[in-house]
Amino acid sequence: METIEVGLAERAYPIHIGNGLGIGQLARAALPRTRDLMVVTNTTVGPLQLGRVMGSLGEAGFAPRSLELPDGERYKTVDSWMSIHTGLLEAGFGRDCAIVALGGGVVGDLAGFAAATYQRGIPFIQVPTTLLAMVDASVGGKTAFNHPLGKNMVGAFWQPRAVLADLGTLGTLPRRELAAGMGEVIKTAILGDAGLFGELERDSAAAFRLDGDFLLRAVRRCCEIKARVVAEDERERGMRALLNLGHTFGHAVEAFLGFGTWLHGEAVGLGLVMAATLSERRGILPSGVAARIAKLCSECDLPIEIPTEMKDYDFIKFMRHDKKVRDGAVRYVLPVRLGECRVFSDVGDDEVRSLVGEMKGRQATI
């Protein structure tokens, strides 16, 4: 097991990464005085993982109960968030209880926001079961649900007490879910580790064959980078915005198509290609890098073409509802070289229209 610390003073917490983690013992270390736990999962993860986790928590002296949500991004709603509160109230849980989020990013975000708001805040632990959640969603304390006009528009910053990433759970994932996770791995490599990007280019199939050494390195490195950024800018007032590379375009695609049509990591993959192409068009990113990013995303089963039915004005509409808008200007995270990105607030609507037109023009000739 390897451990990374998220350094947030009194809110600091560990990220434990390994195979066959003792969930109960690690949860007990994070919650030494807690008895009542609500394990929030979904109808896909529950049958695969819930029994093992509940048993481990019981052996560690907890009195766990469980609640299953429907599976999918389209259920990341106020109704699902409310159902967690209802479950806690029906169980008679007070302010001394805690939540365990067992699942992917949707479960983690909903359970985390429920923890932030139940009786004005209770502890929670993240137990991510997808690659995407392990490398991104479970770390950093962003919790939320979606609004029809935008992704993650209702939420709070609420840090977990621990993140327990058991790599063994990845063996149950379908290939599409692994691909979605690779979208966030590629994103992290572009913004913070050119060496990792090179490793991905040399062996883009490592995650899909469940190479244990690769998965440990990738999850650890992504968590190290995100932990460092979060420790320096917990509430996204500065450099944490860099973690949104690919997300401004990607979130627009998710909202336009309907949440859940594309997986989040798939939308991020296209967003990475669009951000890199825009950066090259501006003369910032060296020529040819956008093509390398597109090739790697394609090799990892991530979409690199704009949905046929989506127009330039659709991007502009949904991006103007993005959380990263400041003083009326959309902030775009663009790569300046592999391993480094910057935030730009001077990208105009005409430039977005031109970018979308160019990429759709290329698609039409393929």
C-alpha positions in Angstrom: 0.0 0.0 0.0 1.2 3.5 -0.8 0.0 6.6 0.9 -0.2 10.2 -0.2 -1.1 13.1 2.1 -3.3 15.9 1.0 -1.9 18.8 3.1 -4.8 20.9 4.3 -3.7 21.7 7.9 -6.5 20.5 10.2 -8.4 19.0 7.2 -5.4 17.0 5.9 -6.2 13.4 4.9 -4.5 10.4 3.4 -5.0 8.7 0.1 -4.3 5.0 0.4 -3.6 3.1 -2.9 -3.1 -0.6 -3.2 -4.6 -4.0 -3.8 -6.8 -5.7 -1.3 -7.0 -2.7 1.1 -8.4 -3.4 4.6 -11.3 -1.0 4.2 -12.5 -1.4 7.8 -9.2 -0.8 9.5 -8.4 2.2 7.3 -11.8 3.6 7.9 -11.4 3.1 11.6 -8.1 5.0 11.6 -9.9 7.9 9.9 -13.0 7.8 12.1 -11.8 6.6 15.5 -14.9 7.5 17.4 -17.6 6.8 14.8 -20.1 3.9 15.1 -22.9 4.6 12.7 -22.0 4.5 9.0 -24.1 4.8 5.9 -22.5 3.2 2.9 -23.8 4.9 -0.3 -23.3 2.9 -3.5 -25.2 2.2 -6.7 -27.0 -0.7 -8.3 -24.0 -1.7 -10.3 -21.3 -1.5 -7.7 -23.4 -2.8 -4.8 -23.7 -6.4 -6.0 -20.0 -6.5 -6.7 -18.4 -4.8 -3.8 -20.9 -4.0 -1.0 -20.8 -7.3 0.9 -17.1 -7.3 1.2 -17.0 -3.7 2.4 -19.9 -4.0 4.8 -18.2 -7.1 6.3 -14.9 -5.3 6.7 -16.5 -2.3 8.3 -18.4 -4.5 10.7 -15.2 -6.3 11.8 -13.7 -2.9 12.5 -16.5 -2.1 15.0 -18.8 0.0 12.9 -22.6 -0.5 12.6 -22.9 0.0 8.9 -26.1 0.4 6.9 -26.3 0.7 3.1 -28.2 2.7 0.5 -28.1 2.0 -3.3 -28.7 4.7 -5.9 -29.5 4.2 -9.5 -26.4 4.0 -11.7 -25.5 6.7 -14.1 -24.7 10.4 -14.6 -28.4 11.2 -15.4 -29.2 10.3 -11.7 -26.7 12.9 -10.4 -29.7 15.0 -9.3 -31.3 16.8 -6.4 -33.6 13.8 -6.0 -30.7 11.4 -5.5 -29.1 13.8 -3.1 -32.3 14.0 -1.1 -32.7 10.3 -1.0 -29.4 10.0 0.9 -30.7 12.5 3.5 -33.9 10.5 3.7 -32.0 7.3 4.3 -29.9 8.9 7.0 -33.0 10.3 8.8 -34.9 7.0 8.5 -31.9 5.2 10.1 -32.1 7.6 13.0 -28.5 8.8 12.4 -27.3 11.9 14.2 -24.4 14.3 13.8 -22.0 11.6 15.0 -22.5 9.4 12.0 -20.5 9.3 8.8 -20.9 8.3 5.1 -18.8 6.0 3.0 -19.0 6.7 -0.7 -18.5 3.4 -2.5 -18.5 3.8 -6.3 -17.5 6.1 -9.0 -17.5 9.9 -9.4 -21.3 10.2 -9.4 -21.6 8.3 -6.1 -18.7 10.2 -4.6 -20.0 13.6 -5.5 -23.6 12.9 -4.3 -22.5 11.2 -1.1 -20.0 13.9 -0.4 -22.5 16.7 -0.9 -25.0 14.8 1.3 -22.2 14.7 4.0 -21.6 18.4 3.6 -25.2 19.2 4.2 -26.7 16.6 6.5 -27.3 18.3 9.8 -24.8 21.0 8.6 -22.0 18.6 8.0 -20.8 15.1 8.8 -17.6 13.2 7.9 -17.3 11.0 4.9 -14.8 8.6 3.3 -14.2 8.1 -0.4 -13.9 4.5 -1.6 -13.6 5.0 -5.4 -14.2 1.9 -7.5 -13.5 3.4 -11.0 -10.2 4.6 -12.5 -11.7 8.0 -13.2 -12.7 8.4 -9.5 -9.4 7.2 -8.2 -7.3 9.6 -10.3 -9.6 12.6 -10.0 -13.2 12.7 -8.6 -12.4 11.3 -5.2 -9.6 13.7 -4.4 -10.0 17.4 -3.6 -13.4 17.8 -1.8 -15.5 18.9 -4.7 -19.1 17.6 -4.2 -22.2 18.4 -6.2 -25.1 17.4 -8.3 -26.0 18.5 -11.9 -28.4 21.1 -13.1 -30.0 20.8 -16.5 -28.1 23.9 -17.6 -24.7 22.9 -16.3 -22.7 20.1 -14.7 -22.0 20.2 -10.9 -23.7 23.5 -10.5 -25.1 22.8 -7.0 -22.5 21.7 -4.5 -19.9 22.5 -1.9 -16.2 22.0 -1.0 -16.2 19.2 1.6 -13.0 17.3 2.1 -13.2 13.5 2.9 -11.5 12.1 6.0 -9.7 9.5 3.8 -9.6 8.2 0.2 -9.2 4.4 0.0 -8.4 3.4 -3.6 -8.3 -0.4 -3.9 -7.0 -1.2 -7.4 -8.5 -4.6 -7.2 -11.9 -3.2 -7.9 -10.8 -2.1 -11.4 -10.9 -5.7 -12.6 -14.7 -5.5 -12.6 -14.9 -2.5 -14.9 -16.0 -2.7 -18.6 -13.5 -1.3 -21.1 -15.5 1.8 -21.7 -15.2 2.8 -18.0 -11.4 2.2 -18.1 -11.3 4.4 -21.2 -13.2 7.1 -19.4 -10.6 7.0 -16.6 -7.8 7.3 -19.1 -9.3 10.6 -20.1 -8.4 12.0 -16.7 -5.0 10.3 -16.7 -4.1 11.8 -20.0 -5.4 15.2 -18.8 -3.2 15.0 -15.7 -0.2 14.1 -17.8 -0.7 17.0 -20.1 -1.0 19.5 -17.3 1.7 18.2 -15.0 3.9 15.3 -16.2 5.3 15.1 -19.7 7.1 11.9 -18.7 3.8 10.2 -17.9 2.4 11.4 -21.2 5.4 9.7 -22.9 4.8 6.5 -21.0 1.1 6.6 -22.2 2.2 7.1 -25.8 4.6 4.1 -25.6 2.0 1.7 -24.1 -1.5 3.1 -24.3 -3.0 -0.3 -23.8 -1.5 -0.9 -20.3 -4.7 0.1 -18.4 -6.9 -2.0 -20.6 -4.9 -5.2 -19.8 -5.0 -4.2 -16.1 -1.2 -3.9 -15.8 -0.9 -3.6 -12.0 2.4 -1.8 -12.0 1.1 0.8 -14.5 -2.1 1.3 -12.6 -0.3 1.9 -9.4 2.1 4.4 -11.0 -0.7 6.2 -12.9 -3.1 6.5 -9.9 -0.3 7.5 -7.5 1.1 10.1 -9.9 -2.3 11.6 -10.7 -3.1 11.8 -7.0 0.3 13.3 -6.2 -0.3 16.1 -8.7 -3.9 16.8 -7.7 -3.0 16.6 -4.0 -0.3 19.2 -4.5 -2.6 21.6 -6.4 -5.5 21.2 -3.9 -3.2 21.8 -0.9 -2.1 25.1 -2.5 -5.6 26.2 -3.8 -8.4 24.3 -2.0 -11.3 26.4 -3.3 -10.2 27.1 -6.9 -9.2 30.7 -6.5 -6.1 30.3 -8.6 -4.0 27.4 -9.8 -6.6 24.7 -9.1 -8.4 26.0 -12.2 -5.7 24.2 -14.2 -7.3 20.9 -13.2 -10.2 21.8 -15.5 -8.1 21.2 -18.6 -10.5 19.8 -21.2 -13.5 20.3 -18.9 -14.9 23.6 -20.3 -15.5 22.0 -23.7 -16.3 18.6 -22.2 -18.9 19.8 -19.8 -20.6 21.6 -22.7 -20.8 18.3 -24.6 -22.2 16.5 -21.6 -24.9 19.1 -21.0 -25.9 19.3 -24.7 -26.2 15.6 -25.2 -27.8 15.0 -21.9 -25.9 13.9 -18.8 -24.9 10.2 -19.1 -25.0 10.0 -22.9 -21.2 10.3 -22.9 -19.2 9.3 -19.9 -17.4 12.2 -18.2 -14.0 11.0 -19.2 -15.1 10.6 -22.8 -16.2 14.3 -22.9 -12.9 15.3 -21.3 -11.0 13.4 -24.0 -12.7 15.5 -26.7 -12.2 18.6 -24.6 -8.4 17.9 -24.4 -8.3 17.7 -28.2 -10.2 20.9 -28.6 -8.1 22.8 -26.0 -4.9 21.6 -27.7 -6.1 22.5 -31.1 -7.2 26.0 -29.9 -3.7 26.4 -28.3 -2.0 25.5 -31.5 -4.2 27.8 -33.5 -3.1 30.6 -31.2 0.6 29.8 -31.7 1.0 28.8 -28.1 1.4 25.0 -28.2 4.1 23.7 -30.5 2.9 22.3 -33.8 2.1 18.7 -33.9 1.3 18.3 -30.1 -2.4 18.5 -30.7 -2.2 15.6 -33.1 -0.3 13.5 -30.6 -2.9 14.2 -28.0 -5.7 13.3 -30.4 -3.9 10.1 -31.4 -3.4 9.0 -27.8 -7.0 9.8 -26.9 -8.2 7.7 -29.9 -6.0 4.8 -29.0 -7.6 4.9 -25.5 -11.1 4.7 -27.1 -11.9 8.3 -26.3 -14.0 10.4 -28.8 -12.0 13.0 -30.7 -14.8 14.3 -33.0 -17.4 16.8 -32.1 -20.9 15.3 -32.1 -22.5 15.9 -35.5 -25.6 17.5 -34.1 -23.7 20.0 -31.9 -23.1 23.5 -33.4 -20.7 26.2 -32.4 -23.5 28.2 -30.7 -24.3 25.2 -28.5 -20.7 25.2 -27.1 -21.0 29.0 -26.5 -24.4 28.7 -24.8 -23.4 25.9 -22.4 -19.9 27.3 -21.7 -21.4 30.5 -20.5 -23.1 28.6 -17.7 -19.7 27.0 -16.7 -18.6 27.5 -13.1 -15.3 28.9 -14.4 -16.9 32.1 -15.9 -15.4 35.2 -14.2 -16.7 38.7 -14.9 -18.6 37.5 -17.9 -15.6 35.8 -19.5 -15.2 32.1 -20.0 -11.8 30.9 -18.7 -10.1 28.3 -20.9 -7.3 26.1 -19.7 -4.9 25.6 -22.6 -1.7 23.5 -22.8 1.4 25.6 -23.6 3.6 22.5 -23.7 3.3 18.9 -22.5 3.4 19.1 -18.7 2.3 22.8 -18.5 -1.0 24.6 -18.9 -2.2 28.2 -18.3 -5.6 29.9 -17.9 -6.7 32.3 -20.7 -9.7 34.7 -20.4 -9.3 36.4 -23.8 -10.8 33.7 -26.0 -13.7 35.2 -27.9 -16.9 33.6 -29.3 -15.6 34.1 -32.8 -12.5 32.1 -32.0 -14.7 29.3 -30.6 -16.8 29.3 -33.7 -13.7 29.1 -35.9 -12.3 26.2 -33.9 -15.5 24.3 -34.1 -15.8 25.0 -37.8 -12.2 23.8 -38.4 -12.7 20.6 -36.5 -16.0 19.8 -38.1 -14.5 20.5 -41.5 -11.7 18.0 -40.8 -14.3 15.4 -39.7 -16.3 15.9 -42.9 -13.3 15.0 -45.0 -12.5 11.8 -43.2 
